[in-house]
Amino acid sequence: MIKVYGMPTCPYCDYIHKQIEGREDEFRYINIGENIRNMSAFTRLRDTNPAFDRMKAIGDVGIPAFVLEDGTVTLKPEDVGLVEFGTPGACSIEDHRSGRKGC
């Protein structure tokens, strides 16, 4: 099962979350804002995994983040068969802000 770290206030995460709804046998969505345990697990991952080096360098949080079954970490939705926000077929930030979630 692929772990997906994100939070609902992140439009990129929300877009991913909509894609994995109903696919709980493949993905486990972990809302890092839900409780301190989730935030701590994500922070530990972010602080120790080189996949986040670029994100940290530019001051980005690094979500959504994907942890594959073998422990590999990626920040690219396409690596786990999902569509990244802003790519062809994805909605825009303005679509998201106007309530057109998961478009």
Secondary structure by P-SEA (a helix, b strand, c coil): cbbbbbccccaaaaaaaaaaccccccbbbbcccccaaaaaaaaaaaaccccaaaaaaaccccccbbbcccccccccccccccccccccccccaaaaaaccccc
